Amino acid sequence: MFETKYLIRLDDACSTMKHSNWDEVEKILDDYSIKPIVSIIPENEDKSLNYSHKNINFWEKARNWQAKNWIIGLHGYKHNLEKTNFKSILNFYNSSEFTGVPIEEQKTKLRNASKIFLEQNIVPKVWVAPKHTFDDNTLRALNEITDIKIISDGIAIKHYFSKDFMWLPVQLWNFRQMPFGTWTFCLHPNTMNKFDFQNMKKFIKKNSHHFIDLNNEILPLRKVNLFDKIFSLFFWTRRKIKIHINNKKRNN
């Protein structure tokens, strides 16, 4: 019950990613046989993710990741985020590619995204929503259009089963020791620097035995419990306080 398990999720893989950074991250993971979730944008239109000229060999690299048993995540469709007044299941941001979008339009997005993956012989096993924002219609569309049954998101201490999906919580954006639970470190290789690489290597070297491979991991069905609810309350309260402090600093 009190075992500590770690996962790594790599966000925003696309043809215009910062390839040197991704190569550095890949080398570190390969050195310690870590199998991350790698979130691939099927057809990126987010200009903020244009870190390089479009790489025509991107999908070959993605197939190599799959061949190494990295877990492929379907990271939305075009990553073109728009403001929304609708509330996401996880209320991280007020912009989204999916939240508030009519279900038939969401199905079209997922159908088009899935077609691109199929054409490239890539099989996504996990849903990774851009900006962590999606709604119940997204889950219904995923059930109808895809074979994906795992959501990489949620705030809890361990994985849990809800709304017909297994949820792998994403709680941390920096490496740190945790006493127990299943923890996903969400990394953005495009913006990592030398210090980040060093910190990543140091943490993995010390804790490599705690990292799990989803290809071989059995995830028992469990529901959210009291510990999960307490942690979730702490997480969202801390986030609100941090946002308030940052806004106050900007206004002064």
C-alpha positions in Angstrom: 0.0 0.0 0.0 2.8 2.4 0.9 5.1 1.6 -2.1 6.4 4.5 -4.2 6.1 4.3 -8.0 7.1 6.9 -10.6 6.2 7.6 -14.2 7.5 10.2 -16.6 5.4 11.9 -19.2 6.9 13.9 -22.0 4.6 16.5 -23.5 4.4 18.3 -26.9 6.2 15.9 -29.2 5.6 17.1 -32.8 7.5 17.7 -36.0 8.7 21.2 -34.9 9.9 20.2 -31.4 13.3 21.2 -30.1 15.1 18.0 -31.3 18.4 18.5 -29.5 16.5 18.6 -26.1 14.4 15.6 -27.0 17.5 13.7 -28.0 19.1 14.5 -24.6 16.0 13.4 -22.7 15.8 10.2 -24.7 19.5 9.3 -24.0 19.0 9.7 -20.2 15.9 7.5 -20.3 17.5 4.9 -22.4 20.5 4.8 -20.1 18.3 3.7 -17.3 15.7 1.7 -19.4 12.9 4.1 -18.4 9.7 3.8 -20.6 7.9 7.1 -20.5 4.5 8.2 -21.7 5.3 10.4 -24.8 2.5 12.8 -25.8 2.4 13.2 -29.6 0.4 16.0 -31.3 -0.9 14.5 -34.5 -1.0 17.7 -36.5 0.4 20.6 -34.6 -0.9 24.2 -35.4 0.3 25.8 -32.1 2.9 28.3 -33.2 4.3 28.5 -29.7 5.6 25.0 -30.2 7.6 25.9 -33.4 11.1 25.3 -31.9 12.6 24.2 -35.2 11.8 23.8 -38.9 9.4 20.9 -39.6 11.3 17.6 -39.4 10.1 15.3 -42.2 11.5 12.4 -40.3 9.5 13.0 -37.1 7.1 10.1 -37.6 10.1 7.7 -38.1 11.3 8.9 -34.7 7.9 8.3 -33.2 7.9 4.8 -34.6 11.3 4.2 -33.0 9.8 5.3 -29.6 7.0 2.8 -30.1 9.5 0.1 -31.0 11.3 0.8 -27.7 8.0 0.2 -25.9 7.5 3.9 -24.9 3.8 4.5 -24.2 2.3 6.6 -26.9 -0.1 9.3 -25.8 -2.6 10.9 -28.1 -2.1 14.6 -27.3 -5.2 16.2 -28.7 -5.4 16.9 -32.4 -3.9 20.3 -33.4 -3.1 21.7 -30.0 -4.9 24.9 -31.1 -6.2 26.2 -27.8 -9.2 28.6 -27.5 -10.7 30.4 -24.5 -13.6 28.7 -23.0 -16.2 29.6 -20.4 -17.0 26.0 -19.8 -15.5 24.1 -16.8 -13.1 21.2 -17.5 -13.0 18.1 -15.5 -9.7 19.4 -14.2 -10.0 23.1 -13.9 -6.3 24.0 -14.7 -6.9 26.6 -17.4 -9.6 28.5 -19.2 -8.3 27.6 -22.6 -8.7 24.3 -24.3 -8.9 22.3 -27.5 -11.8 20.2 -26.2 -13.6 21.6 -23.2 -17.0 23.1 -24.2 -16.7 21.9 -27.8 -19.8 20.1 -29.1 -19.4 16.3 -28.9 -19.8 15.7 -32.6 -16.9 18.2 -33.2 -14.8 16.4 -30.6 -15.5 13.1 -32.3 -14.3 14.6 -35.6 -11.1 15.9 -34.0 -10.4 12.4 -32.5 -11.3 10.7 -35.7 -8.9 12.8 -37.7 -6.2 12.5 -35.1 -6.6 8.7 -35.0 -6.4 8.5 -38.7 -3.1 10.2 -38.7 -1.7 7.8 -36.1 -3.1 4.9 -38.1 -1.4 6.1 -41.3 1.9 6.3 -39.4 1.5 2.9 -37.8 1.4 4.4 -34.4 -1.0 3.0 -31.7 -1.8 5.4 -28.9 -2.6 3.8 -25.6 -3.2 6.9 -23.4 -5.2 10.1 -23.7 -3.2 13.3 -22.9 -5.3 16.4 -23.2 -3.6 19.7 -24.2 -3.4 21.9 -21.1 -4.9 19.1 -19.0 -8.4 20.4 -20.1 -11.2 18.2 -21.4 -14.8 17.4 -20.4 -17.2 14.5 -20.1 -18.0 14.8 -23.8 -14.3 14.2 -24.5 -14.5 10.9 -22.5 -17.7 9.9 -24.4 -16.0 10.7 -27.7 -12.8 8.7 -26.7 -15.0 5.7 -25.9 -16.7 5.8 -29.2 -13.9 6.7 -31.6 -10.8 5.1 -30.0 -9.6 2.1 -28.1 -7.9 4.2 -25.4 -8.8 3.3 -21.9 -6.2 5.2 -19.9 -6.2 8.9 -19.0 -2.9 10.5 -18.1 -4.3 13.1 -15.7 -6.1 13.6 -12.5 -5.1 14.7 -9.0 -4.8 11.7 -6.6 -2.1 9.8 -4.7 -2.4 6.7 -6.9 -4.1 5.5 -10.1 -7.9 5.1 -9.9 -10.8 3.9 -12.0 -13.6 6.4 -12.9 -16.0 7.2 -15.8 -15.0 3.9 -17.5 -11.3 4.9 -17.7 -8.2 4.1 -15.7 -6.7 7.4 -14.6 -2.9 7.9 -14.0 -2.7 11.1 -12.0 -0.3 13.8 -13.1 0.8 15.7 -9.9 4.4 16.9 -10.3 6.3 19.0 -12.8 9.7 18.8 -11.0 11.5 15.8 -9.6 11.2 15.2 -5.9 11.1 12.2 -3.5 7.6 11.1 -2.5 6.9 8.8 0.5 4.3 6.5 -1.2 1.8 6.5 -4.1 2.1 6.5 -7.9 3.5 9.8 -9.2 3.8 11.2 -12.7 6.4 13.8 -13.5 5.1 15.9 -16.4 8.1 17.2 -18.4 8.3 19.5 -21.3 11.6 18.7 -23.1 11.2 21.7 -25.5 11.9 24.1 -22.7 14.3 22.1 -20.5 17.8 23.5 -19.9 21.2 22.1 -18.8 20.2 22.2 -15.1 17.0 20.3 -15.8 18.9 17.5 -17.6 21.3 17.2 -14.8 18.6 17.1 -12.2 16.6 14.6 -14.2 19.7 12.3 -14.5 20.5 12.6 -10.8 17.0 11.8 -9.7 16.6 8.8 -12.0 20.0 7.4 -11.2 19.0 7.4 -7.5 15.4 6.2 -7.9 15.5 4.0 -11.1 14.1 1.0 -9.2 10.9 3.0 -8.4 10.1 3.7 -12.1 7.4 1.4 -13.6 6.9 0.2 -17.1 3.2 0.5 -18.0 3.7 -2.3 -20.6 4.2 -4.7 -17.7 2.4 -3.0 -14.8 -0.9 -4.5 -13.6 -3.2 -1.7 -12.4 -5.8 -3.0 -10.0 -9.2 -1.4 -10.1 -9.5 1.1 -7.3 -11.7 4.1 -6.5 -10.6 7.5 -5.1 -10.3 7.2 -1.3 -9.9 9.6 1.6 -6.2 10.1 1.1 -6.7 11.0 -2.5 -9.4 13.5 -1.6 -7.2 15.1 1.0 -4.3 15.4 -1.4 -6.5 16.8 -4.1 -7.8 19.5 -1.7 -4.3 20.4 -0.7 -3.2 20.5 -4.4 -5.9 22.8 -5.6 -5.8 25.1 -2.5 -2.0 25.5 -2.9 -2.5 26.2 -6.6 -5.1 28.9 -6.0 -2.8 30.6 -3.4 0.1 30.5 -5.8 -1.9 32.0 -8.6 -3.2 34.7 -6.3 0.4 35.6 -5.1 1.7 35.7 -8.7 -1.2 37.9 -9.8 -0.6 40.3 -6.9 3.1 40.5 -7.8 2.2 41.4 -11.4 -0.2 44.1 -10.3 2.3 45.8 -8.0 
